[in-house]
Amino acid sequence: MIEIIISIAAILLLAVLIVKKYNTAIALLLCGIILLAAAVILGHPVLNSETTTGFIVLDIFKNIETAFLSQLGNIGLTLMTLMGYSTYMTYIGANDKTVEIMLKPLGKIKSKYVLVPIIFLLGNLLSLVVPSASSLGVLLMATLFPILTRVGMSALTAAGIIATTATIMPTPLGADNVIAAETFGMTILEYVGKHAMISIPSLILMAAAHYFWQKRCDKKDEAKGATLETQAKGLREDLPPGIYGLLPVLPLILVVIINLGFPALNVGLVTITFISLIVAIICETIRKKNVAAVSQDVQEFFKGMGTGFASVVSIMAAATVFVNGLKALGIIDMLMDSTQGLEGAGIIMMLAFSGITLIIGIISGNGLAVFYATVGIIPGVAAAAGVSPAMIALPMQMIANLVRSLSPVAAVIVIVASSTGAKPTQLVKRTAIPAVVGVISCLVLAFVLL
């Protein structure tokens, strides 16, 4: 059918644009408009009778409007608020303080290879505070890298661990988790609970893989006489008091306390984040004793919200337009019909979605773009296949995060490699085996447990 050919062409175009580093939101929006226009030309309605403008060409743009409005509701505001809070925490130095506190005990551990799995797991814990892989990479290269090399760890081993820290930690504050939970009609803790069933065992296996792989690689490099010099900088000097170390994780603490201790309360992430923001503002007012200056600093929170819209919410809205285009052409219905009654449809769909994410992620360095583009169609596909949406989404989502460690063009790989004077391909050699172990573990556990 012509609809299938057009859809495949649009999907291939989207993959090419992502690989070529075009803006993800613009790429999704462009391909979505192409699909909607094709639907109009072929005589398919792109809006229902209740929302149509009365002129089918204008319905294409009305579709874009409704997509953006749908994402600017609860889920969009949640993501923007969390991004704003994280930005404010970075600005006032609270994120750095948390990192300093968590890294202090490391200097007492003298065995460099015992440190390998410990640092990997600790770094993943720190990703709760600094969710951006590249930002966490910069921070840990400045703070953790000198400590590790001081105890005798090789530069590439330390860099390999740091480049794999922001991976698959189960957190109710993660943008991808928030989006998935909302899409699948789950509470955030319910979805994160399923996430933890897969991610925690996978992280432990990855930590063990790091231990043996880094040890093996070091022996090979020592035999060759290979050494690297680092250009990492030290800690910032204007760190706030120790109590600030709790502020970045305060929303996480409140989420757990309210949901587990007071389940009758109807309190969402936006409310919890604003409570945390007020606590942070009070701390800043006491520390600086200058209300006017503190009020100016809070502007960073709103700037962060804007960044959240540009980096995540816009992608989600554009992805909705893309999915709407596929729906208008009838592709989603065809996909669901094809999975009904098919033996092993769930595992086939899981491997298909995960495989596409892995391939595009390795080439482009950005697997989450694929996840955001397809998460909206997973509930229907999962229902047709007779499996939980989490079985398809969770491995895909985790691979989207893990694939950064396999791609020499991923931002975190480029940043960490440049700080050590290594080539990105050298660093990927150190991260590849632990990341592959993580990918396989996620797929197997999702199939067995979900």
C-alpha positions in Angstrom: 0.0 0.0 0.0 1.1 3.6 -0.7 0.5 4.5 3.0 3.1 1.9 4.1 5.7 3.1 1.5 5.2 6.8 2.6 5.5 5.9 6.2 8.7 3.9 5.7 10.2 6.8 3.7 9.3 9.2 6.5 10.8 7.0 9.2 14.0 6.6 7.1 14.1 10.3 6.6 13.8 10.8 10.3 16.6 8.4 11.0 18.8 10.2 8.5 18.1 13.6 10.1 18.8 12.3 13.6 22.1 10.7 12.5 23.1 13.9 10.7 22.6 15.8 14.0 19.6 17.9 12.9 17.6 19.3 15.7 15.5 16.4 17.0 12.3 18.4 17.5 12.5 20.0 14.1 13.2 16.6 12.4 10.2 15.0 14.1 8.0 17.9 13.3 9.0 18.0 9.6 8.5 14.2 9.2 5.2 14.5 11.0 4.0 17.3 8.7 5.0 15.2 5.7 2.9 12.3 7.0 -0.1 14.5 7.7 0.1 16.1 4.3 0.3 12.7 2.7 -2.8 11.6 4.7 -4.7 14.7 3.4 -3.7 14.0 -0.2 -4.8 10.4 0.1 -8.1 11.5 1.6 -7.6 10.4 5.2 -8.9 12.7 7.9 -6.2 14.1 10.3 -8.7 15.3 12.9 -12.0 14.0 14.0 -15.3 15.7 13.3 -15.4 17.5 16.7 -12.0 19.2 16.3 -11.7 19.8 12.6 -11.3 23.4 11.3 -13.6 22.7 8.4 -10.8 22.9 5.9 -8.7 19.8 5.6 -5.4 21.6 4.8 -5.8 23.8 7.9 -6.4 20.6 10.0 -2.7 19.8 9.5 -1.7 22.9 11.5 -4.5 22.4 14.0 -3.1 19.0 14.6 0.3 20.6 15.5 -1.6 23.0 17.8 -3.4 20.2 19.7 -0.1 18.2 19.9 1.7 21.1 21.6 -1.3 21.9 23.9 -1.4 18.2 25.0 2.3 18.2 26.0 2.1 21.6 27.7 -0.3 20.1 30.3 0.7 18.1 33.3 3.6 16.1 31.8 5.1 19.2 30.1 4.9 21.3 33.3 6.4 18.5 35.3 9.4 18.1 33.1 10.0 21.8 32.9 9.7 22.2 36.7 12.2 19.4 37.3 14.6 20.9 34.8 14.3 24.3 36.4 15.0 22.9 39.8 18.1 21.1 38.6 19.4 24.2 36.9 18.9 26.3 40.1 20.7 23.6 42.1 23.6 23.8 39.8 23.6 27.6 40.0 23.7 27.8 43.8 26.4 25.1 44.0 24.1 22.5 45.7 24.8 19.8 43.1 28.6 20.3 43.5 28.2 20.0 47.3 26.3 16.7 47.0 29.1 15.3 44.8 31.8 16.5 47.2 30.0 14.9 50.2 29.6 11.6 48.3 33.1 11.5 47.1 34.9 12.2 50.4 35.2 8.6 51.6 36.8 7.5 48.4 40.2 8.8 49.3 40.4 6.2 52.1 40.2 3.3 49.7 43.6 2.3 48.5 42.9 -0.6 46.2 42.3 0.8 42.7 40.4 -2.1 41.3 38.1 -2.4 44.3 37.2 1.2 43.5 36.1 0.3 40.0 32.6 -1.2 40.7 32.2 1.2 43.7 32.8 4.2 41.6 30.5 3.0 38.8 27.6 2.4 41.2 28.3 5.7 43.1 28.4 7.6 39.8 25.0 6.2 38.9 23.7 7.3 42.2 25.0 10.8 41.4 23.0 10.8 38.2 19.9 11.2 40.4 21.3 14.7 41.2 22.8 15.5 37.7 20.6 13.6 35.2 22.4 14.9 32.1 25.2 12.4 31.1 27.4 15.1 29.6 27.0 17.5 32.6 27.7 14.6 35.0 30.8 13.7 32.9 32.2 17.2 33.1 31.5 17.4 36.9 33.1 14.0 37.7 36.1 14.7 35.5 36.7 17.8 37.6 36.1 16.2 41.0 36.4 12.4 40.8 39.0 11.9 38.1 41.9 13.4 40.1 41.1 11.3 43.1 41.1 8.1 41.1 44.3 8.8 39.3 45.9 9.7 42.7 45.3 6.2 44.0 46.9 4.7 41.0 44.0 4.1 38.7 44.8 4.5 35.0 43.4 7.5 33.2 41.4 5.3 30.7 39.9 3.1 33.5 38.8 6.2 35.4 37.4 7.8 32.2 35.7 4.6 31.2 33.8 4.4 34.5 32.9 8.1 34.4 31.6 7.9 30.9 29.1 5.2 31.9 27.8 6.8 35.1 24.6 8.4 33.8 22.8 5.3 32.6 19.8 3.5 33.9 19.2 4.5 37.5 15.5 4.1 38.5 14.3 7.6 39.5 10.9 9.2 39.7 12.6 12.5 38.6 13.9 11.2 35.3 12.2 12.8 32.2 12.0 9.5 30.4 10.4 7.8 33.4 7.9 10.6 33.9 6.9 10.5 30.2 6.5 6.7 30.2 4.5 6.5 33.4 2.1 9.2 32.1 1.8 7.5 28.7 1.0 4.1 30.2 -1.4 5.4 32.8 0.8 4.3 35.7 1.9 6.1 38.8 5.5 7.2 38.7 6.5 4.9 41.6 4.7 1.9 39.9 6.6 2.4 36.7 9.9 3.1 38.5 9.4 -0.1 40.5 9.2 -2.1 37.3 12.3 -0.1 36.1 14.2 -1.1 39.3 13.4 -4.8 38.8 15.5 -4.6 35.6 17.9 -1.8 36.1 19.3 -2.6 39.5 20.4 -6.2 38.6 21.7 -4.8 35.3 23.8 -2.2 37.1 25.3 -4.8 39.4 26.3 -6.9 36.4 27.7 -3.9 34.6 29.8 -3.1 37.8 31.2 -6.6 37.8 31.9 -6.4 34.0 33.7 -3.1 34.6 36.0 -4.7 37.2 37.2 -7.5 35.0 37.2 -5.5 31.7 39.2 -2.5 33.0 41.7 -4.8 34.7 42.2 -6.7 31.4 42.5 -3.5 29.4 45.0 -2.0 31.8 47.3 -5.1 31.5 47.2 -4.8 27.8 48.0 -1.1 27.9 50.8 -1.6 30.4 52.4 -4.2 28.2 52.3 -1.6 25.3 53.6 1.2 27.6 50.6 3.4 26.9 50.0 6.5 29.1 47.7 9.5 29.0 47.8 13.0 30.4 44.7 14.6 31.8 43.5 18.2 31.4 40.8 17.9 34.1 40.3 20.9 36.4 39.7 21.0 40.1 36.7 21.7 42.3 35.1 25.1 42.4 36.0 27.0 45.6 32.7 28.7 46.5 30.8 25.7 47.7 27.9 26.2 50.0 27.4 24.7 53.5 27.0 20.9 54.0 23.2 21.1 54.4 23.0 22.1 50.7 24.0 18.5 49.8 20.5 17.4 50.6 18.7 20.0 48.4 19.2 18.3 45.0 17.7 15.1 46.3 15.0 16.7 48.4 12.3 16.2 45.7 13.2 12.5 45.5 13.0 12.2 49.3 9.6 13.9 49.4 8.3 11.7 46.6 9.1 8.6 48.5 7.9 9.9 51.9 4.6 11.2 50.6 3.8 8.2 48.3 4.8 5.6 50.8 3.9 7.3 54.1 0.9 9.3 53.1 -0.7 7.6 50.1 -4.0 9.4 50.6 -2.4 12.7 49.8 -2.9 13.8 46.1 0.5 15.5 45.6 2.2 15.5 42.3 5.8 16.1 41.2 5.2 19.8 40.4 3.9 20.5 43.9 6.8 18.6 45.4 9.4 20.4 43.3 8.0 23.9 44.3 8.1 22.9 47.9 11.7 22.0 47.5 12.4 25.2 45.6 10.9 27.3 48.5 13.2 25.3 51.0 16.2 26.1 48.8 15.2 29.8 48.6 14.9 30.0 52.4 18.4 28.4 52.7 19.8 30.9 50.2 18.2 33.8 52.0 19.7 32.7 55.3 23.1 32.2 53.8 23.4 35.4 51.7 21.2 37.6 53.9 20.2 39.5 50.8 16.6 38.9 49.7 17.0 41.0 46.5 20.0 39.0 45.3 18.3 35.7 46.1 15.2 36.8 44.1 17.4 37.5 41.1 19.1 34.1 41.4 15.7 32.4 41.3 15.4 33.6 37.7 17.8 30.7 36.9 14.9 28.3 37.9 12.7 29.9 35.2 15.5 29.9 32.7 15.9 26.1 33.4 12.2 25.7 32.8 12.7 27.3 29.4 15.6 24.9 28.7 13.3 22.0 29.7 10.8 23.1 27.1 13.4 23.4 24.4 15.2 20.2 25.2 12.4 17.8 26.2 8.8 19.1 25.9 9.3 20.4 22.3 10.6 16.9 21.3 7.6 15.3 22.9 5.2 17.6 21.1 6.9 17.1 17.8 6.9 13.3 18.4 3.1 13.5 19.0 2.7 15.2 15.6 4.8 12.4 14.0 2.8 9.7 15.7 -0.4 11.5 14.6 0.8 11.3 11.0 1.3 7.6 11.3 -2.2 7.2 12.8 -3.8 9.3 10.1 -2.3 7.0 7.5 -3.6 4.0 9.4 -0.1 2.6 10.1 -0.7 2.2 13.8 -3.9 0.2 13.2 -2.0 -2.0 10.7 0.8 -2.6 13.2 -1.6 -3.6 16.0 -3.6 -5.8 13.7 -0.5 -7.6 12.5 0.5 -8.4 16.1 -2.8 -9.8 17.2 -2.7 -13.6 17.4 1.0 -13.7 16.4 2.9 -16.2 18.6 5.7 -14.4 20.4 4.5 -11.0 19.3 5.6 -9.4 22.6 9.3 -10.5 22.3 9.3 -9.6 18.6 8.1 -6.1 19.3 10.5 -5.7 22.2 13.5 -6.7 20.1 12.3 -4.6 17.1 11.9 -1.4 19.1 15.1 -2.0 21.1 17.1 -2.9 18.0 16.1 0.3 16.1 17.0 2.4 19.2 20.4 0.6 19.5 21.3 1.1 15.8 20.3 4.7 15.5 21.7 5.5 19.0 25.2 4.1 18.1 25.3 6.1 14.9 23.9 9.3 16.2 24.9 9.2 19.9 21.3 9.9 20.9 19.0 6.9 21.6 16.4 8.9 23.6 15.3 10.7 20.5 14.0 7.3 19.2 12.3 6.6 22.5 10.5 9.9 22.7 9.4 9.5 19.0 7.8 6.1 19.6 6.7 5.9 23.2 3.2 7.2 22.2 2.5 4.1 20.1 3.7 1.5 22.5 0.5 1.1 24.6 -1.5 0.2 21.5 1.1 -2.2 20.1 1.5 -3.8 23.6 -2.2 -4.3 23.9 -2.4 -5.9 20.5 0.5 -8.2 21.4 -1.1 -9.1 24.7 1.9 -7.9 26.8 2.6 -5.1 29.3 3.7 -1.8 27.7 6.6 -1.9 30.1 7.9 -5.0 28.5 8.5 -3.2 25.2 9.3 0.3 26.6 11.7 -0.5 29.5 14.4 -2.3 27.5 14.1 0.3 24.7 14.3 3.1 27.3 17.3 1.6 29.0 19.1 0.9 25.8 18.5 4.5 24.7 20.5 5.5 27.8 23.1 2.8 27.6 23.9 3.3 23.9 25.6 6.6 24.7 28.5 4.6 26.1 28.7 2.7 22.8 28.8 5.7 20.4 32.0 7.6 19.7 30.0 10.6 18.7 27.9 10.8 21.9 28.5 14.1 23.8 29.6 12.4 27.1 32.2 10.2 25.2 33.6 13.2 23.4 33.8 15.3 26.6 35.4 12.7 28.8 37.8 11.6 26.0 39.0 15.1 25.4 39.6 15.6 29.1 42.0 12.6 29.2 43.7 13.3 25.8 42.3 10.0 24.5 40.5 9.4 21.2 36.7 8.7 21.5 37.3 5.3 20.0 39.8 4.5 22.7 37.3 5.4 25.4 34.5 3.4 23.7 36.8 0.3 23.9 36.7 0.8 27.7 32.9 1.3 27.9 31.7 -1.2 25.3 31.8 -4.5 27.2 30.1 -3.1 30.4 27.5 -1.4 28.2 26.8 -4.5 26.1 26.4 -6.5 29.3 23.8 -3.9 30.4 22.0 -4.1 27.1 21.8 -8.0 27.2 20.8 -8.0 30.8 18.0 -5.5 30.2 16.5 -7.5 27.4 16.7 -10.8 29.2 15.3 -9.5 32.5 12.5 -7.7 30.7 11.5 -10.9 29.0 11.7 -13.0 32.1 10.2 -10.6 34.7 7.7 -8.6 32.6 
